[in-house]
Amino acid sequence: MLLVLLAGFLAAFAWLRSRSTFLAIERDRAAAAAVAAESGVPVADAMALRDLVGADAPAARWRAAAARFAAERAHLGDPLAAVVATADAETASAAMAARAAAPDAHAAWARFAVGIRAEAGLRFLSVRERFADREHPRD
C-alpha cells in the first residue's frame, strides 16, 4: 500500500513539474540568452520578462518586451521598466506618470510599488532573482 501511495505521489509530482512555466522558461535558457544579447539585458532579466509576457506567448512579443525594457530601464529603473514593457497601456501610463512625479527611479518605484498596478514589477523582481540564483549551480 505504501508503494502505491509513493508511486501516486511521484506521478503527481512529475505531472506538476511538467506543467511549470518557470521550469519551461529555465529549460529554454538558450533562447533567453539570444533575446538578452539582442536587447542588451542580462539573461535573468530576459527570462523574467518571458514569465511576464507568458511562456506560451509568441517569441516576437517577448523580444518586443525585452527591447522596450532595455530602452526604458535607465530612466525608469528595472521594476517600472518591466511594468511598462509588459503591462496593459493604462498600467504602463501610470508607471510613466509615477516616474515623472518622482525625483528619481528609486523614489518612483517606492511610491508605485504599494499600489495594485505594481504586480508586474514585483513579480519581475522576484522571478528575476530566482532565475539569477539558479543561473550558476550550487556546489
C-alpha positions as CSV (number, residue, x, y, z in Angstrom):
1,M,0.0,0.0,0.0
2,L,2.8,2.4,0.9
3,L,4.4,1.7,-2.5
4,V,1.2,2.6,-4.3
5,L,0.9,5.9,-2.4
6,L,4.6,6.7,-3.1
7,A,4.1,5.9,-6.8
8,G,1.0,8.1,-6.9
9,F,2.9,11.0,-5.2
10,L,5.8,10.7,-7.6
11,A,3.5,10.6,-10.6
12,A,1.6,13.7,-9.3
13,F,4.9,15.5,-8.6
14,A,6.2,14.7,-12.1
15,W,3.0,15.9,-13.7
16,L,3.1,19.2,-11.7
17,R,6.8,19.8,-12.7
18,S,6.0,19.2,-16.4
19,R,3.4,22.0,-16.3
20,S,5.7,24.5,-14.6
21,T,6.2,27.6,-16.7
22,F,9.2,28.6,-14.6
23,L,10.9,25.3,-15.4
24,A,9.9,25.6,-19.1
25,I,11.5,29.0,-19.3
26,E,14.5,27.8,-17.5
27,R,14.9,24.8,-19.9
28,D,14.9,27.3,-22.8
29,R,17.8,29.3,-21.4
30,A,19.5,29.3,-24.9
31,A,16.5,31.3,-26.3
32,A,16.7,33.7,-23.3
33,A,20.4,34.2,-23.9
34,A,19.7,35.1,-27.5
35,V,17.0,37.6,-26.5
36,A,19.3,39.0,-23.8
37,A,22.1,39.5,-26.3
38,E,19.8,41.0,-28.9
39,S,18.3,43.5,-26.4
40,G,21.3,44.1,-24.2
41,V,19.9,42.9,-20.9
42,P,21.1,40.2,-18.5
43,V,19.8,36.6,-19.2
44,A,17.9,36.5,-15.9
45,D,16.0,39.7,-16.9
46,A,15.1,38.2,-20.3
47,M,13.8,35.1,-18.5
48,A,11.8,37.1,-16.1
49,L,10.3,39.1,-18.9
50,R,9.4,35.8,-20.6
51,D,7.5,34.9,-17.5
52,L,5.6,38.2,-17.5
53,V,4.6,38.0,-21.2
54,G,3.7,34.3,-20.8
55,A,5.7,31.2,-21.6
56,D,3.3,30.4,-24.4
57,A,3.3,34.0,-25.9
58,P,4.8,34.4,-29.3
59,A,8.6,35.0,-29.3
60,A,8.1,38.3,-31.1
61,R,6.1,39.6,-28.2
62,W,8.9,38.5,-25.8
63,R,11.5,40.2,-28.0
64,A,9.5,43.4,-28.1
65,A,9.0,43.4,-24.4
66,A,12.8,42.9,-23.9
67,A,13.6,45.7,-26.3
68,R,11.2,48.1,-24.6
69,F,12.5,47.1,-21.2
70,A,16.1,47.8,-22.3
71,A,15.1,51.2,-23.7
72,E,13.3,52.3,-20.5
73,R,15.3,50.8,-17.7
74,A,17.9,53.6,-17.5
75,H,15.2,56.2,-16.9
76,L,12.6,54.2,-15.1
77,G,14.6,51.6,-13.2
78,D,14.2,47.9,-13.7
79,P,10.8,47.2,-12.0
80,L,9.0,50.2,-13.6
81,A,10.6,49.3,-16.9
82,A,9.2,45.8,-16.6
83,V,5.8,47.2,-15.9
84,V,5.9,49.5,-18.9
85,A,7.3,46.7,-21.2
86,T,4.7,44.0,-20.2
87,A,1.6,45.6,-18.7
88,D,-1.5,47.0,-20.4
89,A,-1.4,50.6,-21.7
90,E,-3.2,52.0,-18.7
91,T,-0.9,50.5,-16.2
92,A,2.2,51.4,-18.3
93,S,0.9,55.0,-18.4
94,A,0.5,55.0,-14.6
95,A,4.1,53.8,-14.2
96,M,5.4,56.5,-16.5
97,A,3.4,59.1,-14.6
98,A,4.8,57.8,-11.3
99,R,8.3,58.3,-12.7
100,A,7.5,61.8,-13.9
101,A,6.3,62.8,-10.5
102,A,9.3,61.5,-8.6
103,P,12.9,62.8,-8.3
104,D,14.4,59.5,-9.3
105,A,13.6,56.0,-10.4
106,H,14.0,54.5,-6.9
107,A,11.5,57.0,-5.4
108,A,9.1,56.4,-8.2
109,W,9.2,52.6,-7.6
110,A,8.8,53.1,-3.9
111,R,5.7,55.1,-4.4
112,F,4.3,52.8,-7.3
113,A,5.1,49.5,-5.6
114,V,2.4,49.9,-2.9
115,G,-0.4,50.2,-5.5
116,I,-2.4,47.4,-7.1
117,R,-0.8,48.0,-10.5
118,A,2.7,47.1,-9.3
119,E,2.1,43.4,-9.7
120,A,4.2,43.0,-12.9
121,G,7.1,44.9,-11.3
122,L,7.0,42.9,-8.1
123,R,6.8,39.6,-10.0
124,F,9.7,40.7,-12.2
125,L,11.9,41.4,-9.2
126,S,11.0,38.1,-7.6
127,V,11.3,35.8,-10.7
128,R,14.5,37.5,-11.9
129,E,16.1,36.8,-8.6
130,R,15.0,33.2,-8.7
131,F,16.4,32.8,-12.3
132,A,19.6,34.5,-11.3
133,D,20.1,32.3,-8.3
134,R,19.7,29.2,-10.4
135,E,21.9,30.5,-13.3
136,H,25.0,29.1,-11.6
137,P,24.6,25.7,-10.0
138,R,25.4,25.5,-6.3
139,D,28.1,23.1,-5.1
